[in-house]
């Protein structure tokens, strides 16, 4: 045989694993701002903040803004709020809800919260995040084992604390991302088995022309993400996920320099060039088949890593990224049979 497929595949896998490990080690965790808000059911000012102020902030910052709410229900809770307020030298007459504590700042009322909270969140994130206030008056109210302010994971809360991230936002797209991850993993496993045994499925005649269609769609997706990442504009996310949280995270840039969207765009252009070379440049048909599969394989491995980060690290999902992950997985499967034939061609031209 001209190639030793098993050895070549093992080397390819090891290279991909090394690359992903290197990226993981060098990518910092996103900063997190943690705050506390006292609120009361039936309070119109609290409802205004909960319904109008918090949703845009959650949409913009996702898991980077962790707000824990303490509901004031009875006399004991009111006394507790007064004690906390007194620790900040705020009298009972000045105390009211909503009562927000972010860092060592206190915001009282819907006007202060709506006018000052967004800027405070942005400022703390620019400075590396902030944990819950260290005020001793809050010690018994905060999580027993709070996470560090920059680890990106949600804090564990007491029963009286409620995470304000609505369930439909926290879980939106997570199941889809996990399903796509499983699909990518199975595609990689199938490719590995195919190279080991030397057999795979056969493609219909029209399948080869499906490749440039997928690539053009992928170029559109990667091009849009490149625009969002390089121009610092908000992405159109649609009903699934929170694209802007993903695009604003440190993981949106490779080594903190190259936007992932631009890397994807270059990958799609490379696969398009390989497909064109295979179709119209017979002398380059063999390296083009192998090069196309190599690019697709790398794209799936890297996309699998990025897709893992979304639900489990960033805690937000980008539908554009998931779309690209599906596209490169299909391209991997479509590029597998031609590449496999090249690996198993003998010197006499027989398979």
N, C-alpha and C positions, 0 to 999 in steps of 0.2 A: 504494500500500500504506500501511496505517496505521503500520507499523514498518519500519525498515531492519534486517533481521535480521543481516546480516554485521557492520555497525558495532556493533550492540548486543552481539553475541557477543564481538567483539574487546575492547570495553570491559570486559565481564565477566571475560574471561580475564586482562587486564592487572591488574584489581583483585585477582583471586585470587593472581596471581603476586607482586604487591606485598605482599600480606598475608603470604604464606608466607615471602617474603624477610625481612620485618620480624621475624617470629617467629624465624626462624633466626638472625638477627643478634643478637637480644636474649636468646636462651636459652643459659645457660652449659652447659659440658660437665660431666658428673658427675665427682666426685672418685673417685680410684682408690687403693687400698692395694695395694702390691706387697711381697711377702715371699719368703723363701727357706727351703726345708726340706730338710735332709739326711736320707736314709732308707736302709734296707737291706732287701733282699728276705729274707723269712723271719723278720724281726723282729716279734714279736707286738705290741709297743707301736706300731710303725709301722703295722701292719695295722689296729690299733684306731683310730688317728687317720685313716687313709686311708678306712676303711669307715664310721666312725661320726661323726667330728668334722667332716671336710671337706665331705661332701655337704650337710648342712643350711646350712653357711656359703655354699656355692656356690649353693644354692637361694635363699637370702635376698639375697645381694649380687650374684650373677651376675658380670658383667664388672668390677664395682667392686672385686672381690677377685681379684687376679692373683697366684697362688702358683706359684712355679717350684721344681721338685724336682730335687735332685741325688742320684743313687743312688750309694751307697758300695759299690763292688764288690770292689776289691782293696786290696793294701797301700798303693799310691800314693794311693788315694782316702782311706784311713784317715789317712795322714800329712797329707793336705790338710785333712781335718776337724780334726785336732789343731792344725794351724797357725792355722786360722780361730778355733778355740776359744781358743788362746793369745793371740790378738789381743784377745780380750775378757777376758783374765786368768782363764781357766778352765783348770784343770789337766787332764791326761790322765785322771786318776782320776774327775774330775767330768764328763767328756765322754761323751755317749751319744747314741743316736738314738731317736726323732726329735729333730732339732736345728733349731729354727725361729728365724730372724732376721727381726724385723719392726721397721722403724725402727732404733733402736739397742738394742732389747731382745732378749734371747736366752731362749728357752724350751726346756727339755730334758726329754724324757720325755712320755709320754702324759698324765700327770696335769696337768702345768703347761700343756701345749698345750690340753687340753680345758677347763681352768678359766680360763685367762687370754686365750687367743687371741680368742675372740668379743668380749670387752670392748675389747681393743686395736684390733681392726678398727673397731668402732663409734666409738671415741674418735678414731682417725685420720681417719675419714670426716667426722666432725663438725668437724674442724680443717682440712678441705680435701684430705685424702689424704696419702700418703707414698710416696716412691720407694724403690727398693732401697737398702739400707744403703750409705753412702759409705766403709765400712771398706776400706782398701787391700788387705787380705787377700782380699777378695772380688772385686777388680777384674778378675781374669782369668777368673772364673767366671760373671760376670753378662753379660747381652746386650751385644754389641759396640756397638749403637746403641740404647740403651733409650729408650722413649717418655717424654715428660714425664708426671708423675704425674697430671695432670688432663685428659689428652686423650681418655681413654676407649678408646684403641686398644690391642690386645695387643702386648706387647713382642716383639721378634725375639729368638730364643733360640739359644744355641750347641747343638751336637749333644748335649752332656752334660746339657742342661737339658730338662725335660719340663713342658709345661703341664698342670696337674692337672685342668683342666676336661675331663671326659669328653666324647668326641666326640658321644655321644648327647645330652648336655646342650647343648654348644656349638651343634650344628646343629639341635636340636630345634625344628621349626616354621619354620626359616629358608626352606626350599624353599617351604613353603605361603605364607609371607608374600610371597615374590617372585612366586609365581604370582598371588596376589591383586593385587599391585601392577600386574602386566602387565594383568590384567583391568580394573582401574580406569582405567589409561591408555588402553586400547582403548575403553572406554565414553566417556571424555571426548573422544577423537578422533572417535568415531562421532557424538557429539552435535554437535561442531563442523561436521563434514561435512554432517550433516542440516540444520543451520541455513543453511549456505551454499547448498546445492542446493534446499532447501525440501521435502525428501521424507524420510520415515522409514517404519518398519514400522507396520502397523495392529494395534490391540489387540483381542483377543476381548472379549465383553461382560463376562465374569467377571473380567477383569484389574483393572478399577477397584476391585473389592471385595478384591482381593489387597493393595492398598495399605495399608488400615488394619490388616490382619493383620501385615504387615511392620513397620509403625510401632509397634504394640503390643509386638512382640518387641523392637524397637529400644529402646523405652522401658524394658523390663525389663532389657536389657543395660546401657544407660546409667545407669539407676537403681542397679543393683548396683555399677557402677564408681564412681558418685558416693558411695555409702555407703562403699566401701573407701577412697576418696581423702579424704573429709572426716572419717571416724572413725579413720583410721590403723590399720585392721585388715588382717590378711592375707587375700588373695583365694584362693578355691578355683580352682586352675589346671587341674586335670585332667592327662591324660597328655601334653599338647602345650604346650611353651613354659614360660616362667617369668614369670608375671603379676606377681608381687610385685616383681621387679627393675624391671620397666617402670613399675609404679605408684609405686615409691619414687624413680624418677629425676626430675631437674629438669624433664623434658619432660612430666610428668604434670600440670603447671599452666601455663596460658597466662600469659605475662609474669610467672610466679612467683606469681600471685594466684588466678586462676580455674581450678579443677580441670577438666581436659579432659572428664571424665565428666559434670560439670554442664553444660558447654557442649553436649555431645552431647544430653543430656536436653532442654535448651531447644530445640535444633534439631528433635528429633523432635516435641516439642509444637507447634512452629511449623508443621511439615508436616501434622500432624494437624488443626490449626486451618484451614489452607488447604484441605485435602481436604473438611472438613465445610462450609466456606463454599461450595465449588464444588458440593457435592451439594444443599445445603439453602437457599442464599441466591443465587438466580439473578442478582440485581443485582451480586453480587461474583464471578460465575463467571470472568470474564476476568482480573481481577487475581489471583484465587486460583490459576488455572492457571499464570500466569507466576511468581507468588510461590513456589508449590510447587517448580517447576523450579529457580528461583534458589537456594532453600534446599538442595535436593538437590545442585545443582552445586557449591555452596560446600562442602557436607559431603564430597563425593567428593574435591575438591581438598585439603582439609585432612586427610582420612583418608589420602590418598596420601602426603602429607608425613609423617604420623605413622607409617605403615606402613614407609616408607623408614628412619626413625630406628631402628626396632626391630632389624632384622638388621645394619644397617651402622654404627650409632652406639652404641645402648644395648647391643647384642649380646645381646639377649633378646627373646622374642616373647610377646605377650599374646593368648591365644586369644579373650578377650572383645573385645578391640580389633579383631581380624581379623574376628570375627563381625559387628561393627557396620559395618566397612568393606564387607563383602559386602552387607549390608542397604541401606546408602545407595546403593550402586552399582545395585542392583535398582530402588530407588525413583527414581533418576535416569532409568533407561531407561523405567520405567512412566510417569514424568511428562513424558517428551519429546514424544510425539505430541500431547497436549492443548496444551502450550505452543507447539509448532510451528504448530499450527492458528491460535492466537491471533496469532502474529507475521505470518502470511500472510493474514489476513482483510483484505479490501479494504473500502473505505468503503461499497460496495454490498452487503456481506455475502457476497461470493463469494470462494472461495479461488483 
